[in-house]
Amino acid sequence: MSIYQKCEWADDYQAVVATIGPSYRVIVDRHSFGWTLQQRRARNGKWFRVASLITFRKNLSEVTLPLMHSGYVRDHGITQETIDAALAHLPERFSPEPTFDHLVVHTNPPPKTPAEAFTSYKTAHDLFDPRP
């Protein structure tokens, strides 16, 4: 895998989920927080974020057409139906697939006895009791 396949601005980014004409696409962002609408500003240029962290397909569909340039929409004949058809295969709500890149939070195991549940950092160690 190339390092460029992990860059969101690259042409061969691995998480492209929909394309809308030659200059707009929808990707899953690199942290898997949601969908991102991107636009290519030049013929062989990089992809730039137009809208990001969208988690519902309905919201993505509603936001896409107003954010596109009117000349681009007119020249390519893009309508709301075209956008809905391009996004039809996406689930209603974004749900990230678990990967090894996600943040893992390690927690302490639950206390075994009620006495351990209320110890402070001062009394957590073993105390020597000199009484018999």
VEXFI-37385 format. One line per field, with one value per residue: residue number from 1; residue in three letters; x, y, z of N, C-alpha, C in turn. Coordinates in pm, whole numbers, plus 50000, padded with zeros to 5 digits. Layout:
BEGIN
num <- c(NUM; ...)
residu <- c(ala; ...)
n.px <- c(X; ...)
n.py <- c(Y; ...)
n.pz <- c(Z; ...)
ca.px <- c(X; ...)
ca.py <- c(Y; ...)
ca.pz <- c(Z; ...)
c.px <- c(X; ...)
c.py <- c(Y; ...)
c.pz <- c(Z; ...)
This chain:
BEGIN
num <- c(1; 2; 3; 4; 5; 6; 7; 8; 9; 10; 11; 12; 13; 14; 15; 16; 17; 18; 19; 20; 21; 22; 23; 24; 25; 26; 27; 28; 29; 30; 31; 32; 33; 34; 35; 36; 37; 38; 39; 40; 41; 42; 43; 44; 45; 46; 47; 48; 49; 50; 51; 52; 53; 54; 55; 56; 57; 58; 59; 60; 61; 62; 63; 64; 65; 66; 67; 68; 69; 70; 71; 72; 73; 74; 75; 76; 77; 78; 79; 80; 81; 82; 83; 84; 85; 86; 87; 88; 89; 90; 91; 92; 93; 94; 95; 96; 97; 98; 99; 100; 101; 102; 103; 104; 105; 106; 107; 108; 109; 110; 111; 112; 113; 114; 115; 116; 117; 118; 119; 120; 121; 122; 123; 124; 125; 126; 127; 128; 129; 130; 131; 132)
residu <- c(met; ser; ile; tyr; gln; lys; cys; glu; trp; ala; asp; asp; tyr; gln; ala; val; val; ala; thr; ile; gly; pro; ser; tyr; arg; val; ile; val; asp; arg; his; ser; phe; gly; trp; thr; leu; gln; gln; arg; arg; ala; arg; asn; gly; lys; trp; phe; arg; val; ala; ser; leu; ile; thr; phe; arg; lys; asn; leu; ser; glu; val; thr; leu; pro; leu; met; his; ser; gly; tyr; val; arg; asp; his; gly; ile; thr; gln; glu; thr; ile; asp; ala; ala; leu; ala; his; leu; pro; glu; arg; phe; ser; pro; glu; pro; thr; phe; asp; his; leu; val; val; his; thr; asn; pro; pro; pro; lys; thr; pro; ala; glu; ala; phe; thr; ser; tyr; lys; thr; ala; his; asp; leu; phe; asp; pro; arg; pro)
n.px <- c(50084; 50059; 50183; 50041; 49785; 49670; 49636; 49402; 49374; 49468; 49447; 49421; 49304; 49196; 48939; 48713; 48376; 48171; 48123; 48061; 48025; 48321; 48458; 48378; 48354; 48272; 48405; 48521; 48638; 48980; 48995; 48768; 48530; 48314; 48141; 48293; 48262; 48427; 48610; 48771; 49000; 49153; 49239; 49430; 49475; 49483; 49247; 49002; 48845; 48501; 48271; 48247; 48252; 47992; 47722; 47479; 47304; 47092; 47139; 47383; 47301; 47127; 47302; 47491; 47423; 47369; 47629; 47783; 47935; 47745; 47782; 47917; 47721; 47525; 47664; 47723; 47479; 47369; 47141; 46919; 46820; 47022; 47229; 47114; 47093; 47364; 47438; 47285; 47363; 47485; 47469; 47191; 47280; 47604; 47839; 48127; 48369; 48535; 48876; 49233; 49344; 49196; 49143; 49234; 49117; 49249; 49138; 49126; 49065; 48742; 48678; 48744; 48649; 48426; 48573; 48801; 48698; 48678; 48926; 49186; 49456; 49637; 49594; 49612; 49828; 49988; 49952; 50148; 50048; 50115; 49988; 49900)
n.py <- c(49883; 50211; 50518; 50733; 50639; 50667; 50933; 51187; 51372; 51257; 51106; 50828; 50754; 50527; 50506; 50598; 50649; 50737; 50899; 51210; 51320; 51446; 51610; 51604; 51414; 51164; 51065; 50840; 50975; 50983; 50911; 50777; 50907; 51007; 51090; 51272; 51539; 51613; 51827; 51858; 52092; 52153; 52014; 51804; 51829; 51845; 51703; 51879; 51954; 52008; 51977; 51818; 51543; 51431; 51242; 51128; 50993; 51129; 51396; 51436; 51415; 51637; 51851; 51844; 51935; 52224; 52305; 52268; 52415; 52635; 52653; 52414; 52229; 52290; 52245; 51970; 51856; 51789; 51685; 51678; 51422; 51282; 51300; 51167; 50910; 50847; 50827; 50625; 50364; 50389; 50344; 50440; 50572; 50668; 50429; 50340; 50101; 49874; 49923; 49879; 50124; 50282; 50468; 50324; 50274; 50197; 50054; 50014; 49695; 49605; 49651; 49382; 49336; 49510; 49674; 49744; 49920; 50170; 50270; 50506; 50686; 50714; 50509; 50282; 50114; 49842; 49856; 49850; 49696; 49724; 49608; 49308)
n.pz <- c(50000; 49912; 50050; 49966; 49932; 50174; 50206; 50205; 50002; 49773; 49444; 49435; 49677; 49919; 50030; 49883; 49834; 49669; 49355; 49198; 48910; 48735; 48915; 49183; 49481; 49730; 50034; 50293; 50585; 50704; 50973; 51017; 51104; 50970; 50659; 50388; 50168; 49875; 49650; 49337; 49240; 49018; 48694; 48721; 48988; 49353; 49585; 49765; 50077; 50103; 50257; 50573; 50812; 50804; 50899; 50834; 50558; 50439; 50515; 50385; 50120; 50103; 50141; 49939; 49667; 49696; 49765; 49541; 49250; 49050; 48773; 48718; 48789; 48600; 48354; 48367; 48402; 48653; 48892; 49178; 49187; 49054; 49238; 49457; 49346; 49318; 49581; 49683; 49754; 49998; 50357; 50573; 50801; 50902; 50998; 51146; 51044; 51252; 51298; 51321; 51350; 51513; 51813; 52115; 52432; 52733; 53026; 53384; 53535; 53674; 54029; 54260; 54514; 54737; 54908; 54767; 54589; 54702; 54766; 54810; 54651; 54850; 55030; 54882; 54874; 55052; 55395; 55687; 55973; 56300; 56515; 56694)
ca.px <- c(50000; 50133; 50150; 49943; 49652; 49619; 49618; 49268; 49379; 49524; 49352; 49401; 49264; 49130; 48805; 48616; 48251; 48082; 48172; 47954; 48094; 48467; 48521; 48328; 48347; 48244; 48499; 48520; 48759; 49084; 48974; 48638; 48431; 48198; 48166; 48344; 48243; 48549; 48610; 48900; 49002; 49219; 49225; 49517; 49508; 49446; 49108; 48984; 48724; 48393; 48194; 48300; 48189; 47850; 47696; 47353; 47297; 46995; 47209; 47482; 47227; 47075; 47410; 47579; 47386; 47396; 47772; 47848; 47931; 47628; 47827; 47947; 47592; 47460; 47741; 47718; 47340; 47351; 47018; 46909; 46801; 47154; 47303; 47051; 47130; 47505; 47452; 47183; 47420; 47536; 47370; 47121; 47366; 47744; 47888; 48264; 48414; 48647; 49009; 49340; 49385; 49112; 49196; 49197; 49128; 49269; 49087; 49156; 48954; 48655; 48728; 48699; 48575; 48380; 48676; 48892; 48631; 48685; 49061; 49246; 49594; 49717; 49577; 49607; 49937; 49973; 49998; 50193; 49976; 50199; 49909; 49888)
ca.py <- c(50000; 50336; 50619; 50824; 50582; 50710; 51078; 51217; 51457; 51182; 51046; 50686; 50734; 50397; 50505; 50674; 50573; 50783; 51009; 51288; 51388; 51435; 51701; 51589; 51277; 51145; 50969; 50820; 51043; 50889; 50867; 50708; 50980; 51035; 51112; 51402; 51579; 51676; 51885; 51875; 52230; 52158; 51886; 51704; 51883; 51773; 51708; 51965; 51928; 52105; 51952; 51698; 51485; 51411; 51105; 51076; 51001; 51233; 51524; 51443; 51440; 51773; 51950; 51832; 52021; 52366; 52334; 52256; 52536; 52633; 52623; 52272; 52160; 52314; 52181; 51824; 51813; 51724; 51720; 51613; 51279; 51227; 51288; 51059; 50783; 50821; 50797; 50526; 50243; 50416; 50320; 50560; 50638; 50625; 50349; 50304; 49964; 49875; 49900; 49889; 50263; 50353; 50492; 50222; 50323; 50088; 50088; 49915; 49601; 49644; 49600; 49248; 49345; 49648; 49753; 49798; 50024; 50298; 50303; 50624; 50662; 50711; 50383; 50173; 50021; 49764; 49925; 49759; 49716; 49661; 49540; 49164)
ca.pz <- c(50000; 49901; 50151; 49907; 49946; 50303; 50201; 50156; 49884; 49660; 49350; 49464; 49816; 49920; 50089; 49804; 49834; 49562; 49271; 49137; 48802; 48743; 49011; 49320; 49531; 49871; 50092; 50437; 50630; 50745; 51109; 51015; 51181; 50887; 50517; 50350; 50029; 49825; 49516; 49273; 49192; 48887; 48623; 48785; 49119; 49474; 49629; 49880; 50153; 50091; 50379; 50637; 50931; 50780; 50945; 50781; 50412; 50405; 50528; 50277; 49997; 50104; 50143; 49824; 49553; 49720; 49776; 49411; 49169; 48961; 48637; 48713; 48792; 48471; 48247; 48376; 48414; 48782; 48962; 49308; 49160; 49021; 49364; 49534; 49285; 49348; 49724; 49721; 49812; 50133; 50461; 50620; 50900; 50896; 51109; 51109; 51061; 51346; 51242; 51420; 51359; 51608; 51946; 52211; 52568; 52827; 53159; 53486; 53553; 53786; 54158; 54295; 54639; 54762; 54976; 54666; 54512; 54768; 54810; 54748; 54614; 54972; 55100; 54787; 54900; 55175; 55515; 55792; 56099; 56402; 56618; 56669)
c.px <- c(50089; 50092; 50046; 49800; 49589; 49595; 49483; 49269; 49426; 49414; 49322; 49373; 49172; 48986; 48708; 48489; 48154; 48151; 48053; 48020; 48245; 48531; 48471; 48324; 48317; 48338; 48464; 48648; 48855; 49070; 48840; 48537; 48305; 48237; 48214; 48318; 48367; 48530; 48753; 48901; 49070; 49209; 49308; 49557; 49465; 49297; 49100; 48849; 48625; 48304; 48244; 48221; 48037; 47819; 47564; 47349; 47201; 47061; 47313; 47414; 47176; 47184; 47487; 47545; 47409; 47545; 47847; 47835; 47817; 47667; 47858; 47818; 47523; 47532; 47731; 47577; 47311; 47224; 47019; 46889; 46934; 47235; 47245; 47085; 47276; 47525; 47359; 47241; 47477; 47429; 47304; 47205; 47506; 47779; 48027; 48291; 48531; 48778; 49112; 49389; 49303; 49183; 49144; 49219; 49139; 49222; 49129; 49039; 48867; 48706; 48666; 48615; 48529; 48486; 48773; 48829; 48650; 48824; 49109; 49390; 49682; 49707; 49576; 49719; 49912; 50030; 50038; 50116; 50054; 50118; 49897; 49748)
c.py <- c(50124; 50431; 50715; 50769; 50617; 50861; 51110; 51298; 51383; 51123; 50900; 50660; 50613; 50398; 50597; 50590; 50617; 50894; 51077; 51374; 51377; 51518; 51690; 51442; 51278; 51037; 50946; 50884; 50945; 50840; 50793; 50774; 51007; 51048; 51254; 51424; 51655; 51726; 51891; 52012; 52246; 52021; 51776; 51748; 51793; 51789; 51790; 51937; 52043; 52097; 51823; 51661; 51477; 51265; 51048; 51096; 51111; 51371; 51542; 51475; 51584; 51879; 51954; 51931; 52170; 52401; 52321; 52388; 52526; 52604; 52476; 52191; 52172; 52239; 52029; 51770; 51741; 51778; 51651; 51462; 51212; 51204; 51175; 50922; 50747; 50779; 50686; 50403; 50264; 50384; 50451; 50640; 50581; 50544; 50300; 50156; 49966; 49841; 49913; 50032; 50340; 50369; 50384; 50278; 50203; 50133; 49980; 49819; 49645; 49585; 49465; 49249; 49489; 49734; 49816; 49913; 50161; 50332; 50427; 50593; 50654; 50576; 50263; 50072; 49946; 49844; 49821; 49793; 49647; 49588; 49391; 49121)
c.pz <- c(50000; 50012; 50097; 49914; 50081; 50308; 50137; 50028; 49760; 49571; 49383; 49612; 49823; 49970; 50015; 49795; 49725; 49484; 49207; 49029; 48819; 48855; 49154; 49356; 49681; 49922; 50238; 50487; 50695; 50888; 51126; 51108; 51101; 50741; 50493; 50202; 49985; 49684; 49465; 49207; 49057; 48824; 48686; 48925; 49233; 49500; 49756; 49946; 50134; 50214; 50440; 50761; 50918; 50812; 50896; 50629; 50367; 50412; 50418; 50145; 49990; 50091; 50011; 49712; 49581; 49729; 49644; 49335; 49068; 48817; 48618; 48708; 48657; 48359; 48249; 48397; 48545; 48847; 49098; 49291; 49126; 49148; 49449; 49478; 49316; 49493; 49772; 49789; 49953; 50236; 50507; 50717; 50891; 51020; 51071; 51131; 51159; 51275; 51352; 51435; 51462; 51741; 52040; 52350; 52660; 52964; 53257; 53497; 53671; 53917; 54192; 54422; 54658; 54829; 54876; 54589; 54573; 54820; 54739; 54712; 54738; 55042; 55006; 54811; 55031; 55292; 55620; 55919; 56208; 56510; 56586; 56634)
